[in-house]
Amino acid sequence: MTAEQLHALDVLVRISNLPLPTRATHRFSRWQHSDRTEQVFLEVKAFLEQPKHHFLSLLGGVGCGKTHLALSLAWDWLETGKGSVLYYQVESLLDELRVGYREWERGDQVDPYLLLEQAKNCHLLILDDLGAHKPTAWAEAKLDEIVDYRYINRRATVVTSNLSLLMLPERISDRFAEGTVLVLEGKSYRRQKGSEEG
């Protein structure tokens, strides 16, 4: 990479909200393969090159590797020059939007609409732990606004959730159901690691 490309990548990393330690830990090369997850792994990697649809859902129980795969995809997306990424746990995104709107109304100079526009328009949006947030009409409306915009404009979007699509808000689940839906099965990696060390 040239110095100019490295600088551009550094800027994209800084605005991505990706947890920096995951650049080393959450990579495809560090994924723990099993017969039950091999096909999911291959389909997530394929999303980087030739996605079947611009929406991808990673569903499964706690600790089965959904976030690992989503972050692996995000880092490869940035490092292969596919464009901008924005990563948020859904509850954190909603919290930042709520605080931003309140402060904006009080005269704060930070514009909360910038984050909303970034969520709508980045090249790859990752919404982690969809369904774990507090369900309110406001939260559902904001998520629907983001998801609907990205659906209409065919922007790459990945969600992870411990819930089935049927348990998510209807308009949101309907859009993701049209995309690629992958279910990870198996025990929590964290629990397996703990029992191996114990």
N, C-alpha and C positions, 0 to 999 in steps of 0.2 A: 504493500500500500504506500502511496505517496504521502508526504506530510499533509497535503491538502485533504486527502481522503481520510487520514487518521483524525484530523481536526473535525471534519464533518461528522465522522462516526462518534467522536467524543461529545459533540453537541447533541446528537440524537440520543445517546445513552443518558445524558443529563436530563433531558426533557421526557424520557420514557417512564420515569417513576419505577423502573425495575430495581429490585433490591440488589445492590452492587455485589455482595458476596455470592449471589447465585450465578454470576458470570463464570465462576469456576466450578460450582457444585451442581448446578441444574443444567446439565448438558446431555444431548443424546448419547454421547460416548460414555456417560456415567449411569445410564439407565440399566436397571437390573431386569434382564429378560426372563420371562417364563412362558410356557406354552400358552397360558391363558391371556397374556398381554402382548404377544408378538405381533398379531395383526393390528391391534390398536396402535402400537409403536410405529409400524410401517405406514399406516394411514395418516398419522400426525406428521411424519416426515414428508409424506407425499403432499400434504397441504402447503408446504413451502414451495414446491415446484409446480404441481398441476392439481390444484384442488378441484374436487368434484363440484363443490359449491362454496360460496364465500362465507358461509356460516358453519362453524364446527363446535359441537358440544362434547365435552368430556365429563361423563357422569360416573358416579361410583361412591363407595363408602369412604369414610375418613382414612387418610393415609395410604390410599392405593396408588398414588403417583400422578394424579390429575394435574396438580400444580407443577410438578417436576416437568411433565411433558409440555405444558403450556409455556413455561419459562424457557425450556430448551428451544422451542419453536421461536420464541421472541428473540433470543440471543442470536440464533442462526439467521433470522430475518434481518436483523440489524447488520450483522457482520458480512452478509452476502449482498448488501446494498439494495435490498428490496424496499427501503423507505422507513418512515417513522413508525414507532410503536408507542402505545400507551398501555401501561399495566396498572390495574387497581383491584384490590379487594372491593367488592361492591359496597359494603358498609362504609369503607373509608372514602370512596368516591362520593357517596351520598352525603356523608358528614362534611366533606370539604365544600360541596355545593351549598348545603344549608348554611354553614358558617359564612361563606362568601356572600350569599344573598343578604343575610342579616347585616353584615358589615357594610355592604354596598348601600343598603338603605339608610345606614347611619352616616354615610358620606365618605367611607373608606375608598381609597383610590384603586384598590385591587379589584379588577373586574371578574366576577365569577363566571360570566358568560364566556371568557377565554377558555376556561377548563371545559365547559360544556361543548364549545366549538371544537376543541382539541379531541374530545371523546367522539364527536361525530365524524371528524374529518381525517384523523390519523390513518395511516395506511393499514395498520394492524391494531385492533383493540382487543385486550384481554380482560375480561370481567371474571375475576376469581371469586368463588364461593357465592354464586348467584343463589338466592333463596335463603341465605343465612342472615340476611339483613332484616331489620324490623319492618314488617309489612304495613305501610301506610299508603293512603291514596296519593300523597305527594311523591313518595318514593316510587310507586308504580308508574305514575305519570312521567317522571323524569327518565326512568329506565326505558319506558315505552318510547319516549321521544328519541332517545339515543338509538335504540335498537331499530325502530321504524326507519329513521333516517339512513342508517347503515344498510338496512335491508333494501330500501328503494334504490340507493346509490351503489349497491353491490360492493361494499367495502368489507375486507376480510375481518372477521370477528370471531373470537374464541370465548366460550364460557366454560367454566367448571362449576359443578354443583354436586352436592351429596343427594340431591332430590332427583326424582324422575321428571321429565319434561311436563308430565300431566299435573304435577304438584306446583308448577310455577304459574305466574299470571298468564291467563289464556292468550292474550295478544302476543306476548313475548314467546311463550312456548310454541305457538302456532308457527311463528317465523323460524325458530330454530329447528322445529320438526322437519321443515322442508330441506334443511341442510344435512350435513353429515353428523350423525349421532353415534358416538362411541361409548360403550360401557366397559369400565374396568372392573374386573372381579378379583377377589383374593383378599388376603389379610393385610392389615396395615404394615407397611415397611418399617415404620418406627417401632411398632410392638414386636415385630420379628427381630429387629436389631437388638432391642432391649433384652429379649429372651435369650438371644445368642450370647450376649455379653454377660448375662446373669449367671 
